[in-house]
Amino acid sequence: MGSGKQSCCAIALLVVALTCSMEPFAQAQQTPAHTGATAESWATQLAGLQSPPDLDLPALRQEAVARVKAKADGLPLKRPPIASQLLTLPRLIIEIQFDEDTPIVRPESYRTLGRIADTLTHRSLLSNKFLIVGHAAAIGRRDYNLTLSQRRADAVRDILVNTFKISPKRLQAIGLGEEQLLDATHPAAATNQRIQIATVARMP
């Protein structure tokens, strides 16, 4: 079926902060965060938003749906980025396990989500807002992947809000499916099954 075809699909949380250096970005794009990392060390990497990206979420959703319906750019390698500004940001990768073909987070990943919550409530990040972006590998149907990625992004947001008490005003969620592959040269690779949490704004 879709991106959830592999049992216990691994998704990563890519937590993004704006920086000027592209070297850490390239390194973080390929290497998952060490499971022994602390919220303090993650917060240090995520602090420092300089200027908010210009993102129109409703328009972005419509564009993703329109791409799928039109079957535009059928070959994954030829698809241009749907939100190129997200690709220029450094990211912290954390693996989250989901039940196959569902947005249900497996119990063993709640500890990781708890650490993410600790990171987002660190004093250096309390003034920031975040966008949770669901990504999928190019396996199966594009429309299915788009829907599942949105449901999984929503599930991560709901857990952070309802279980770990992150303010809902600080989190938004969007699924881009396989319309913005993180590794376009290997469209079916598990690395494309990711969730990205981007630092996008500051609280008033």
MDTraj code that builds the backbone (N, CA, C; nanometers):
import mdtraj as md
import numpy as np

residues = "MET GLY SER GLY LYS GLN SER CYS CYS ALA ILE ALA LEU LEU VAL VAL ALA LEU THR CYS SER MET GLU PRO PHE ALA GLN ALA GLN GLN THR PRO ALA HIS THR GLY ALA THR ALA GLU SER TRP ALA THR GLN LEU ALA GLY LEU GLN SER PRO PRO ASP LEU ASP LEU PRO ALA LEU ARG GLN GLU ALA VAL ALA ARG VAL LYS ALA LYS ALA ASP GLY LEU PRO LEU LYS ARG PRO PRO ILE ALA SER GLN LEU LEU THR LEU PRO ARG LEU ILE ILE GLU ILE GLN PHE ASP GLU ASP THR PRO ILE VAL ARG PRO GLU SER TYR ARG THR LEU GLY ARG ILE ALA ASP THR LEU THR HIS ARG SER LEU LEU SER ASN LYS PHE LEU ILE VAL GLY HIS ALA ALA ALA ILE GLY ARG ARG ASP TYR ASN LEU THR LEU SER GLN ARG ARG ALA ASP ALA VAL ARG ASP ILE LEU VAL ASN THR PHE LYS ILE SER PRO LYS ARG LEU GLN ALA ILE GLY LEU GLY GLU GLU GLN LEU LEU ASP ALA THR HIS PRO ALA ALA ALA THR ASN GLN ARG ILE GLN ILE ALA THR VAL ALA ARG MET PRO".split()
xyz = np.array([
    [0.0839, -0.1200, 0.0000],
    [0.0000, 0.0000, 0.0000],
    [0.0870, 0.1244, 0.0000],
    [0.0687, 0.2177, 0.0985],
    [0.1401, 0.3439, 0.0949],
    [0.2705, 0.3375, 0.1680],
    [0.3116, 0.4516, 0.2228],
    [0.4416, 0.4608, 0.2879],
    [0.4469, 0.3789, 0.4140],
    [0.3319, 0.3359, 0.4650],
    [0.3323, 0.2543, 0.5841],
    [0.3477, 0.1078, 0.5537],
    [0.3841, 0.0687, 0.4293],
    [0.3898, -0.0704, 0.3898],
    [0.4864, -0.1493, 0.4754],
    [0.5997, -0.0891, 0.5088],
    [0.6948, -0.1602, 0.5919],
    [0.6423, -0.1661, 0.7335],
    [0.6548, -0.2843, 0.7964],
    [0.6066, -0.3033, 0.9330],
    [0.6805, -0.2108, 1.0263],
    [0.6039, -0.1536, 1.1172],
    [0.6583, -0.0638, 1.2191],
    [0.7406, 0.0454, 1.1536],
    [0.6777, 0.1178, 1.0630],
    [0.7487, 0.2199, 0.9865],
    [0.8203, 0.3170, 1.0787],
    [0.9469, 0.3418, 1.0485],
    [1.0217, 0.4383, 1.1267],
    [1.0047, 0.5739, 1.0630],
    [0.9618, 0.6690, 1.1446],
    [0.9587, 0.8072, 1.0983],
    [1.0528, 0.8855, 1.1878],
    [1.1054, 0.9892, 1.1401],
    [1.1916, 1.0679, 1.2235],
    [1.1289, 1.2020, 1.2479],
    [1.1605, 1.2569, 1.3624],
    [1.1246, 1.3946, 1.3887],
    [1.2458, 1.4782, 1.3544],
    [1.2263, 1.5712, 1.2607],
    [1.3360, 1.6566, 1.2214],
    [1.3058, 1.7950, 1.2781],
    [1.3743, 1.8315, 1.3830],
    [1.3428, 1.9553, 1.4513],
    [1.4356, 2.0623, 1.3967],
    [1.3753, 2.1704, 1.3433],
    [1.4510, 2.2640, 1.2637],
    [1.4651, 2.3993, 1.3318],
    [1.5863, 2.4553, 1.3295],
    [1.6060, 2.5932, 1.3700],
    [1.6849, 2.6621, 1.2609],
    [1.6629, 2.7927, 1.2415],
    [1.7335, 2.8651, 1.1379],
    [1.8739, 2.8996, 1.1845],
    [1.9732, 2.8673, 1.1013],
    [2.1108, 2.9072, 1.1278],
    [2.1723, 2.9539, 0.9981],
    [2.2894, 3.0081, 1.0063],
    [2.3570, 3.0559, 0.8863],
    [2.4461, 2.9489, 0.8245],
    [2.4847, 2.8495, 0.8993],
    [2.5789, 2.7504, 0.8494],
    [2.5068, 2.6353, 0.7820],
    [2.5512, 2.5966, 0.6614],
    [2.4920, 2.4843, 0.5911],
    [2.5653, 2.3543, 0.6208],
    [2.6836, 2.3572, 0.6786],
    [2.7566, 2.2350, 0.7090],
    [2.6843, 2.1484, 0.8113],
    [2.6381, 2.2034, 0.9235],
    [2.5613, 2.1225, 1.0174],
    [2.4342, 2.0679, 0.9543],
    [2.3732, 2.1441, 0.8625],
    [2.2513, 2.0975, 0.7972],
    [2.2772, 1.9710, 0.7185],
    [2.3838, 1.9705, 0.6366],
    [2.4139, 1.8548, 0.5537],
    [2.4427, 1.7329, 0.6391],
    [2.5114, 1.7550, 0.7497],
    [2.5450, 1.6440, 0.8379],
    [2.4203, 1.5896, 0.9076],
    [2.3338, 1.6793, 0.9551],
    [2.2135, 1.6368, 1.0267],
    [2.1147, 1.5686, 0.9345],
    [2.1181, 1.6046, 0.8050],
    [2.0237, 1.5473, 0.7110],
    [2.0451, 1.3977, 0.6977],
    [2.1684, 1.3510, 0.7154],
    [2.2005, 1.2117, 0.6935],
    [2.2093, 1.1310, 0.8225],
    [2.2338, 1.1959, 0.9344],
    [2.2637, 1.1238, 1.0572],
    [2.1572, 1.1452, 1.1633],
    [2.0892, 1.0374, 1.2062],
    [1.9893, 1.0522, 1.3123],
    [2.0524, 1.0978, 1.4426],
    [1.9755, 1.1710, 1.5219],
    [2.0249, 1.2153, 1.6515],
    [2.0510, 1.0942, 1.7398],
    [2.1549, 1.0988, 1.8187],
    [2.1882, 0.9890, 1.9087],
    [2.0790, 0.9739, 2.0131],
    [2.0394, 0.8506, 2.0370],
    [1.9297, 0.8280, 2.1306],
    [1.9635, 0.8713, 2.2723],
    [2.0931, 0.8851, 2.3023],
    [2.1323, 0.9264, 2.4354],
    [2.1390, 1.0771, 2.4525],
    [2.1070, 1.1518, 2.3468],
    [2.1122, 1.2970, 2.3542],
    [2.0109, 1.3479, 2.4559],
    [2.0404, 1.4615, 2.5153],
    [1.9525, 1.5208, 2.6150],
    [1.8713, 1.6343, 2.5541],
    [1.7623, 1.6699, 2.6210],
    [1.6819, 1.7829, 2.5764],
    [1.7651, 1.9100, 2.5754],
    [1.8570, 1.9207, 2.6694],
    [1.9437, 2.0389, 2.6760],
    [2.0293, 2.0512, 2.5503],
    [2.0883, 1.9392, 2.5078],
    [2.1748, 1.9445, 2.3891],
    [2.0921, 1.9708, 2.2628],
    [1.9697, 1.9126, 2.2558],
    [1.8843, 1.9393, 2.1407],
    [1.8422, 2.0860, 2.1373],
    [1.8096, 2.1405, 2.2536],
    [1.7656, 2.2798, 2.2598],
    [1.8765, 2.3735, 2.2153],
    [1.9992, 2.3401, 2.2499],
    [2.1127, 2.4224, 2.2074],
    [2.1219, 2.4276, 2.0558],
    [2.0944, 2.3150, 1.9912],
    [2.1005, 2.3100, 1.8452],
    [1.9830, 2.3813, 1.7798],
    [1.8708, 2.3921, 1.8515],
    [1.7493, 2.4463, 1.7910],
    [1.7276, 2.5952, 1.8155],
    [1.8032, 2.6531, 1.9061],
    [1.7844, 2.7957, 1.9371],
    [1.8407, 2.8817, 1.8244],
    [1.7848, 3.0022, 1.8103],
    [1.8446, 3.0987, 1.7194],
    [1.7665, 3.1307, 1.5938],
    [1.6348, 3.1315, 1.6009],
    [1.5548, 3.1702, 1.4842],
    [1.5855, 3.3152, 1.4466],
    [1.6218, 3.3375, 1.3209],
    [1.6594, 3.4709, 1.2759],
    [1.5432, 3.5430, 1.2076],
    [1.4836, 3.4786, 1.1079],
    [1.3701, 3.5386, 1.0374],
    [1.2718, 3.4289, 0.9996],
    [1.1438, 3.4470, 1.0282],
    [1.0437, 3.3433, 0.9999],
    [1.0296, 3.3177, 0.8504],
    [1.0180, 3.1903, 0.8079],
    [0.9917, 3.1618, 0.6669],
    [0.8496, 3.2029, 0.6311],
    [0.8283, 3.2384, 0.5067],
    [0.6964, 3.2807, 0.4602],
    [0.6197, 3.1576, 0.4124],
    [0.5354, 3.1019, 0.4986],
    [0.4626, 2.9796, 0.4673],
    [0.3121, 3.0034, 0.4725],
    [0.2431, 2.9687, 0.3648],
    [0.0973, 2.9740, 0.3592],
    [0.0490, 2.8287, 0.3629],
    [0.0125, 2.7804, 0.4819],
    [-0.0202, 2.6392, 0.4972],
    [-0.1409, 2.5945, 0.4145],
    [-0.2526, 2.6689, 0.4126],
    [-0.3651, 2.6268, 0.3280],
    [-0.3257, 2.6159, 0.1810],
    [-0.2478, 2.7117, 0.1335],
    [-0.2039, 2.7082, -0.0067],
    [-0.1105, 2.5909, -0.0315],
    [-0.0266, 2.5602, 0.0662],
    [0.0659, 2.4489, 0.0534],
    [-0.0095, 2.3162, 0.0468],
    [-0.1126, 2.3024, 0.1295],
    [-0.1952, 2.1816, 0.1258],
    [-0.2632, 2.1659, -0.0102],
    [-0.3187, 2.2758, -0.0599],
    [-0.3877, 2.2713, -0.1888],
    [-0.2914, 2.2345, -0.3018],
    [-0.1705, 2.2876, -0.2948],
    [-0.0718, 2.2578, -0.3981],
    [-0.0341, 2.1098, -0.3963],
    [-0.0184, 2.0538, -0.2763],
    [0.0167, 1.9116, -0.2641],
    [-0.0948, 1.8250, -0.3208],
    [-0.2195, 1.8575, -0.2875],
    [-0.3333, 1.7807, -0.3381],
    [-0.3435, 1.7943, -0.4897],
    [-0.3235, 1.9151, -0.5414],
    [-0.3332, 1.9385, -0.6852],
    [-0.2264, 1.8607, -0.7605],
    [-0.1075, 1.8520, -0.7053],
    [0.0003, 1.7754, -0.7683],
    [-0.0389, 1.6295, -0.7827],
    [-0.0935, 1.5745, -0.6747],
    [-0.1301, 1.4333, -0.6752],
    [-0.2418, 1.4072, -0.7759],
    [-0.3448, 1.4911, -0.7760],
    [-0.4583, 1.4716, -0.8665],
    [-0.4163, 1.4846, -1.0122],
    [-0.3258, 1.5779, -1.0388],
    [-0.2809, 1.6009, -1.1759],
    [-0.1748, 1.5016, -1.2196],
    [-0.1233, 1.4252, -1.1242],
    [-0.0140, 1.3310, -1.1502],
    [0.1054, 1.4018, -1.2133],
    [0.1240, 1.5251, -1.1704],
    [0.2343, 1.6042, -1.2233],
    [0.3675, 1.5479, -1.1772],
    [0.4682, 1.5576, -1.2651],
    [0.6035, 1.5122, -1.2317],
    [0.5975, 1.3692, -1.1777],
    [0.5549, 1.2767, -1.2624],
    [0.5355, 1.1384, -1.2186],
    [0.6576, 1.0737, -1.1583],
    [0.7758, 1.0999, -1.2128],
    [0.8975, 1.0409, -1.1585],
    [0.9422, 1.1192, -1.0357],
    [0.9608, 1.0522, -0.9218],
    [0.9975, 1.1234, -0.7979],
    [1.1208, 1.2122, -0.8129],
    [1.2200, 1.1656, -0.8891],
    [1.3442, 1.2417, -0.9019],
    [1.3229, 1.3750, -0.9712],
    [1.2157, 1.3855, -1.0508],
    [1.1915, 1.5081, -1.1275],
    [1.0982, 1.6058, -1.0566],
    [1.0492, 1.5689, -0.9390],
    [0.9562, 1.6574, -0.8705],
    [1.0304, 1.7719, -0.8020],
    [0.9972, 1.8956, -0.8341],
    [1.0606, 2.0079, -0.7647],
    [1.0101, 2.0168, -0.6220],
    [1.0880, 2.0763, -0.5328],
    [1.0428, 2.0922, -0.3932],
    [0.9127, 2.1701, -0.3877],
    [0.8224, 2.1253, -0.3004],
    [0.6944, 2.1936, -0.2865],
    [0.7034, 2.3073, -0.1847],
    [0.8018, 2.2995, -0.0958],
    [0.8269, 2.4057, 0.0025],
    [0.9779, 2.4141, 0.0192],
    [1.0423, 2.4751, -0.0773],
    [1.1884, 2.4731, -0.0836],
    [1.2541, 2.5376, 0.0381],
    [1.1844, 2.6315, 0.1019],
    [1.2442, 2.6979, 0.2171],
    [1.2698, 2.6004, 0.3318],
    [1.1887, 2.4935, 0.3401],
    [1.2099, 2.3946, 0.4458],
    [1.3380, 2.3152, 0.4232],
    [1.3783, 2.3008, 0.2969],
    [1.4957, 2.2198, 0.2652],
    [1.6262, 2.2913, 0.2970],
    [1.6208, 2.4195, 0.3218],
    [1.7434, 2.4939, 0.3487],
    [1.7759, 2.5004, 0.4979],
    [1.6901, 2.4418, 0.5802],
    [1.7068, 2.4525, 0.7245],
    [1.7795, 2.3311, 0.7820],
    [1.8635, 2.3510, 0.8825],
    [1.9234, 2.2358, 0.9507],
    [1.8194, 2.1590, 1.0300],
    [1.8402, 2.0268, 1.0443],
    [1.7379, 1.9435, 1.1087],
    [1.7988, 1.8435, 1.2055],
    [1.7245, 1.8174, 1.3087],
    [1.7606, 1.7156, 1.4072],
    [1.6685, 1.5964, 1.3862],
    [1.7250, 1.4786, 1.3606],
    [1.6458, 1.3614, 1.3245],
    [1.6287, 1.2673, 1.4426],
    [1.5031, 1.2340, 1.4735],
    [1.4719, 1.1421, 1.5833],
    [1.3731, 1.0391, 1.5320],
    [1.3972, 0.9121, 1.5557],
    [1.3092, 0.8086, 1.5030],
    [1.1860, 0.7871, 1.5914],
    [1.0726, 0.7764, 1.5233],
    [0.9446, 0.7453, 1.5881],
    [0.8858, 0.6238, 1.5170],
    [0.8352, 0.5281, 1.5915],
    [0.7752, 0.4079, 1.5340],
    [0.6225, 0.4228, 1.5282],
    [0.5654, 0.3882, 1.4108],
    [0.4204, 0.3874, 1.3920],
    [0.3754, 0.2459, 1.3577],
    [0.2525, 0.2122, 1.3952],
    [0.1938, 0.0875, 1.3477],
    [0.1806, 0.0946, 1.1957],
    [0.1868, -0.0201, 1.1316],
    [0.1838, -0.0266, 0.9860],
    [0.0579, 0.0359, 0.9284],
    [0.0789, 0.1254, 0.8321],
    [-0.0300, 0.1910, 0.7596],
    [-0.1266, 0.2677, 0.8492],
    [-0.0805, 0.3148, 0.9632],
    [-0.1668, 0.3896, 1.0551],
    [-0.0903, 0.5090, 1.1110],
    [-0.1619, 0.6033, 1.1719],
    [-0.0964, 0.7144, 1.2410],
    [-0.0741, 0.6841, 1.3892],
    [-0.0890, 0.5589, 1.4296],
    [-0.0767, 0.5220, 1.5706],
    [0.0704, 0.5099, 1.6091],
    [0.1140, 0.5926, 1.7011],
    [0.2522, 0.5882, 1.7490],
    [0.2684, 0.4697, 1.8432],
    [0.3727, 0.3932, 1.8239],
    [0.3955, 0.2758, 1.9075],
    [0.4434, 0.3193, 2.0467],
    [0.4081, 0.2432, 2.1484],
    [0.4399, 0.2823, 2.2873],
    [0.5875, 0.3107, 2.3108],
    [0.6754, 0.2373, 2.2439],
    [0.8186, 0.2565, 2.2686],
    [0.8699, 0.3926, 2.2233],
    [0.7900, 0.4654, 2.1442],
    [0.8338, 0.5967, 2.0971],
    [0.7876, 0.7118, 2.1861],
    [0.7055, 0.6832, 2.2851],
    [0.6571, 0.7904, 2.3709],
    [0.7700, 0.8542, 2.4528],
    [0.8684, 0.7755, 2.4879],
    [0.9808, 0.8337, 2.5627],
    [1.0548, 0.9362, 2.4774],
    [1.0708, 0.9051, 2.3485],
    [1.1350, 0.9996, 2.2576],
    [1.0509, 1.1253, 2.2414],
    [0.9196, 1.1080, 2.2291],
    [0.8322, 1.2244, 2.2182],
    [0.8361, 1.3081, 2.3454],
    [0.8513, 1.2418, 2.4593],
    [0.8651, 1.3152, 2.5839],
    [0.9902, 1.4005, 2.5857],
    [1.0959, 1.3475, 2.5291],
    [1.2199, 1.4255, 2.5230],
    [1.2045, 1.5437, 2.4276],
    [1.1304, 1.5224, 2.3184],
    [1.1009, 1.6339, 2.2282],
    [1.0225, 1.7415, 2.3023],
    [0.9248, 1.6994, 2.3818],
    [0.8458, 1.7958, 2.4591],
    [0.9348, 1.8725, 2.5554],
    [1.0267, 1.8036, 2.6205],
    [1.1205, 1.8711, 2.7103],
    [1.2035, 1.9731, 2.6343],
    [1.2407, 1.9370, 2.5111],
    [1.3204, 2.0278, 2.4283],
    [1.2407, 2.1525, 2.3923],
    [1.1150, 2.1330, 2.3505],
    [1.0335, 2.2463, 2.3070],
    [0.9947, 2.3381, 2.4222],
    [1.0015, 2.2867, 2.5455],
    [0.9711, 2.3705, 2.6618],
    [1.0980, 2.4212, 2.7303],
    [1.2114, 2.3994, 2.6668],
    [1.3356, 2.4551, 2.7205],
    [1.3275, 2.6074, 2.7175],
    [1.3867, 2.6713, 2.8148],
    [1.3750, 2.8172, 2.8275],
    [1.4206, 2.8908, 2.7016],
    [1.5155, 2.8345, 2.6259],
    [1.5653, 2.9026, 2.5063],
    [1.4702, 2.8910, 2.3877],
    [1.3691, 2.8030, 2.3971],
    [1.2769, 2.7812, 2.2858],
    [1.1329, 2.8184, 2.3170],
    [1.1069, 2.8666, 2.4377],
    [0.9689, 2.8946, 2.4780],
    [0.9018, 3.0014, 2.3934],
    [0.9783, 3.0853, 2.3287],
    [0.9192, 3.1924, 2.2486],
    [0.8985, 3.1515, 2.1032],
    [0.9253, 3.0248, 2.0705],
    [0.9173, 2.9802, 1.9316],
    [0.7907, 2.9000, 1.9016],
    [0.7475, 2.9082, 1.7754],
    [0.6407, 2.8241, 1.7229],
    [0.7014, 2.7242, 1.6248],
    [0.6327, 2.6088, 1.6090],
    [0.6885, 2.5017, 1.5274],
    [0.5846, 2.4482, 1.4297],
    [0.6342, 2.4020, 1.3156],
    [0.5507, 2.3374, 1.2149],
    [0.5936, 2.1914, 1.2032],
    [0.4977, 2.1004, 1.2227],
    [0.5238, 1.9575, 1.2088],
    [0.4874, 1.9184, 1.0662],
    [0.5850, 1.8663, 0.9921],
    [0.5656, 1.8329, 0.8515],
    [0.5831, 1.6827, 0.8318],
    [0.4794, 1.6174, 0.7795],
    [0.4876, 1.4746, 0.7518],
    [0.5406, 1.4487, 0.6119],
    [0.6358, 1.3558, 0.6002],
    [0.6920, 1.3159, 0.4714],
    [0.6751, 1.1659, 0.4537],
    [0.6726, 1.1192, 0.3299],
    [0.6582, 0.9765, 0.3008],
    [0.7558, 0.9347, 0.1925],
    [0.7890, 0.8061, 0.1912],
    [0.8682, 0.7493, 0.0829],
    [0.7777, 0.7277, -0.0387],
    [0.8385, 0.7232, -0.1577],
    [0.7624, 0.7059, -0.2815],
    [0.7355, 0.5578, -0.3059],
    [0.6491, 0.5015, -0.2224],
    [0.6083, 0.3616, -0.2342],
    [0.4560, 0.3585, -0.2374],
    [0.3988, 0.2949, -0.3393],
    [0.2534, 0.2873, -0.3454],
    [0.1909, 0.4133, -0.4036],
    [0.0694, 0.4414, -0.3638],
    [-0.0083, 0.5501, -0.4211],
    [0.0257, 0.6849, -0.3593],
    [0.0405, 0.7850, -0.4436],
    [0.0761, 0.9182, -0.3957],
    [-0.0350, 0.9775, -0.3083],
    [-0.1616, 0.9549, -0.3467],
    [-0.2707, 1.0120, -0.2678],
    [-0.2765, 0.9484, -0.1291],
    [-0.2511, 0.8176, -0.1221],
    [-0.2497, 0.7496, 0.0076],
    [-0.1365, 0.8030, 0.0942],
    [-0.0192, 0.8184, 0.0339],
    [0.0961, 0.8682, 0.1087],
    [0.0730, 1.0096, 0.1614],
    [0.0077, 1.0914, 0.0801],
    [-0.0203, 1.2289, 0.1223],
    [-0.1133, 1.2293, 0.2432],
    [-0.2186, 1.1485, 0.2373],
    [-0.3135, 1.1419, 0.3485],
    [-0.2494, 1.0859, 0.4745],
    [-0.1726, 0.9780, 0.4604],
    [-0.1103, 0.9169, 0.5775],
    [-0.0089, 1.0108, 0.6423],
    [0.0660, 1.0833, 0.5609],
    [0.1647, 1.1761, 0.6167],
    [0.0971, 1.2866, 0.6977],
    [-0.0201, 1.3331, 0.6514],
    [-0.0938, 1.4343, 0.7276],
    [-0.1444, 1.3759, 0.8587],
    [-0.1983, 1.2544, 0.8530],
    [-0.2501, 1.1912, 0.9749],
    [-0.1380, 1.1678, 1.0762],
    [-0.0216, 1.1331, 1.0309],
    [0.0897, 1.1097, 1.1226],
    [0.1437, 1.2400, 1.1803],
    [0.1495, 1.3441, 1.0973],
    [0.1900, 1.4746, 1.1493],
    [0.0901, 1.5226, 1.2542],
    [-0.0393, 1.5037, 1.2263],
    [-0.1427, 1.5405, 1.3229],
    [-0.1300, 1.4592, 1.4520],
    [-0.0968, 1.3302, 1.4374],
    [-0.0847, 1.2438, 1.5553],
    [0.0290, 1.2893, 1.6447],
    [0.1410, 1.3270, 1.5861],
    [0.2540, 1.3760, 1.6649],
    [0.2145, 1.5046, 1.7369],
    [0.1469, 1.5943, 1.6641],
    [0.1025, 1.7187, 1.7277],
    [0.0078, 1.6899, 1.8435],
    [-0.0880, 1.5996, 1.8222],
    [-0.1860, 1.5700, 1.9260],
    [-0.1200, 1.5116, 2.0511],
    [-0.0220, 1.4263, 2.0325],
    [0.0467, 1.3676, 2.1478],
    [0.1249, 1.4746, 2.2233],
    [0.1935, 1.5605, 2.1500],
    [0.2697, 1.6666, 2.2160],
    [0.1770, 1.7607, 2.2936],
    [0.0581, 1.7851, 2.2383],
    [-0.0374, 1.8765, 2.3036],
    [-0.1102, 1.8080, 2.4186],
    [-0.1665, 1.6912, 2.3917],
    [-0.2552, 1.6279, 2.4898],
    [-0.1818, 1.5486, 2.5970],
    [-0.0748, 1.4841, 2.5598],
    [-0.0013, 1.4022, 2.6568],
    [0.1086, 1.4811, 2.7263],
    [0.1796, 1.5626, 2.6498],
    [0.2953, 1.6332, 2.7058],
    [0.2709, 1.7819, 2.7281],
    [0.1474, 1.8270, 2.7022],
    [0.1015, 1.9606, 2.7411],
    [0.1780, 2.0754, 2.6761],
    [0.2211, 2.0541, 2.5517],
    [0.2756, 2.1656, 2.4748],
    [0.1580, 2.2512, 2.4283],
    [0.1699, 2.3809, 2.4376],
    [0.0605, 2.4690, 2.3978],
    [0.0240, 2.4481, 2.2506],
    [-0.1039, 2.4265, 2.2201],
    [-0.1443, 2.4088, 2.0801],
    [-0.1177, 2.5326, 1.9954],
    [-0.1038, 2.6477, 2.0597],
    [-0.0743, 2.7698, 1.9861],
    [0.0663, 2.7694, 1.9277],
    [0.1506, 2.6770, 1.9768],
    [0.2900, 2.6729, 1.9313],
    [0.3129, 2.5698, 1.8208],
    [0.2113, 2.4899, 1.7880],
    [0.2304, 2.3792, 1.6946],
    [0.1259, 2.3786, 1.5835],
    [0.1706, 2.3615, 1.4602],
    [0.0833, 2.3362, 1.3464],
    [0.1347, 2.2108, 1.2765],
    [0.0502, 2.1498, 1.1942],
    [0.0899, 2.0259, 1.1279],
    [0.0442, 2.0260, 0.9826],
    [0.1281, 1.9686, 0.8968],
    [0.0946, 1.9531, 0.7553],
    [0.1618, 1.8275, 0.7014],
    [0.0937, 1.7561, 0.6133],
    [0.1522, 1.6393, 0.5485],
    [0.1802, 1.6682, 0.4029],
    [0.3018, 1.6385, 0.3573],
    [0.3395, 1.6606, 0.2178],
    [0.3576, 1.5294, 0.1424],
    [0.3340, 1.4161, 0.2096],
    [0.3467, 1.2880, 0.1424],
    [0.4833, 1.2710, 0.0792],
    [0.4840, 1.2275, -0.0469],
    [0.6093, 1.2098, -0.1201],
    [0.6360, 1.3265, -0.2145],
    [0.5644, 1.4377, -0.1936],
    [0.5790, 1.5522, -0.2833],
    [0.7041, 1.6345, -0.2546],
    [0.7714, 1.6078, -0.1432],
    [0.8991, 1.6739, -0.1149],
    [0.9910, 1.5716, -0.0485],
    [1.0481, 1.4862, -0.1312],
    [1.1339, 1.3796, -0.0803],
    [1.2598, 1.4376, -0.0184],
    [1.3010, 1.3797, 0.0933],
    [1.4228, 1.4251, 0.1586],
    [1.5464, 1.3652, 0.0919],
    [1.5291, 1.2521, 0.0236],
    [1.6363, 1.1901, -0.0546],
    [1.5770, 1.1490, -0.1886],
    [1.5708, 1.2444, -0.2816],
    [1.5049, 1.2207, -0.4097],
    [1.5772, 1.1184, -0.4956],
    [1.7064, 1.0992, -0.4730],
    [1.7805, 1.0009, -0.5517],
    [1.7477, 0.8582, -0.5111],
    [1.6890, 0.8421, -0.3930],
    [1.6457, 0.7108, -0.3454],
    [1.5013, 0.7248, -0.2942],
    [1.4059, 0.7391, -0.3870],
    [1.2681, 0.7741, -0.3485],
    [1.1997, 0.6738, -0.2568],
    [1.2400, 0.5476, -0.2615],
    [1.1743, 0.4461, -0.1775],
    [1.2452, 0.4259, -0.0446],
    [1.3514, 0.5001, -0.0204],
    [1.4319, 0.4798, 0.1005],
    [1.3554, 0.5183, 0.2262],
    [1.3829, 0.4457, 0.3339],
    [1.3158, 0.4726, 0.4616],
    [1.3455, 0.6127, 0.5127],
    [1.4579, 0.6702, 0.4713],
    [1.4918, 0.8047, 0.5173],
    [1.3869, 0.9072, 0.4752],
    [1.3093, 0.8754, 0.3708],
    [1.2051, 0.9672, 0.3254],
    [1.0802, 0.9623, 0.4124],
    [1.0677, 0.8617, 0.4952],
    [0.9521, 0.8524, 0.5853],
    [0.9845, 0.9295, 0.7125],
    [0.9635, 1.0559, 0.7076],
    [1.0079, 1.1445, 0.8137],
    [0.8989, 1.2420, 0.8549],
    [0.9121, 1.2879, 0.9785],
    [0.8336, 1.4030, 1.0230],
    [0.9335, 1.5105, 1.0614],
    [0.9061, 1.6292, 1.0181],
    [0.9967, 1.7417, 1.0409],
    [0.9264, 1.8448, 1.1281],
    [0.9949, 1.8867, 1.2329],
    [0.9406, 1.9936, 1.3162],
    [1.0281, 2.1164, 1.2925],
    [0.9711, 2.2149, 1.2266],
    [1.0468, 2.3334, 1.1867],
    [1.0154, 2.4517, 1.2769],
    [1.1194, 2.5224, 1.3156],
    [1.1007, 2.6469, 1.3900],
    [1.0608, 2.7545, 1.2908],
    [0.9372, 2.8042, 1.3021],
    [0.8856, 2.8926, 1.1959],
    [0.8493, 3.0331, 1.2427],
    [0.8388, 3.0564, 1.3720],
    [0.7967, 3.1896, 1.4166],
    [0.8289, 3.2075, 1.5637],
    [0.8125, 3.3301, 1.6100],
    [0.8266, 3.3612, 1.7520],
    [0.6912, 3.3994, 1.8099],
    [0.6698, 3.3614, 1.9346],
    [0.5465, 3.3992, 2.0020],
    [0.5455, 3.5505, 2.0248],
    [0.4279, 3.6123, 2.0236],
    [0.4193, 3.7565, 2.0497],
    [0.4753, 3.7894, 2.1876],
])
top = md.Topology()
chain = top.add_chain()
for i, resn in enumerate(residues, 1):
    res = top.add_residue(resn, chain, resSeq=i)
    for name in ("N", "CA", "C"):
        top.add_atom(name, md.element.get_by_symbol(name[0]), res)
traj = md.Trajectory(xyz[None], top)
